[in-house]
Amino acid sequence: MGLDFVEAFFPVLSAHALHITGEYYNIRNRLSFFMLQSSGIGGCAHLVNFQGTDTLSGVMTARTYYGAEMAGHSIPAAEHR
């Protein structure tokens, strides 16, 4: 779920939240948390089989829930500048 999804469906999600709860919730913040949580789970699953990663949330999830001191490593690359 990327930013395109959020931008495309923001009006629909906001209207739905207002209809269901009677209140306006900040959908963008809630989706950002969901995306961070999802990337942590997916990144941690990737680290079961590989050590290379650029997903900091995966490394932090592995540290928090599995006690991994350093579950993954990145490499110097041009796109990291």
ABEGO torsion letter per residue (X at the ends): XBAAAAAAAAAAAAAAAAAAAGBBBBAAAAAAAAAAAAAAAAAAAAAAABABBABAAAAAAAAAAAGBABABBBBBBAAAX
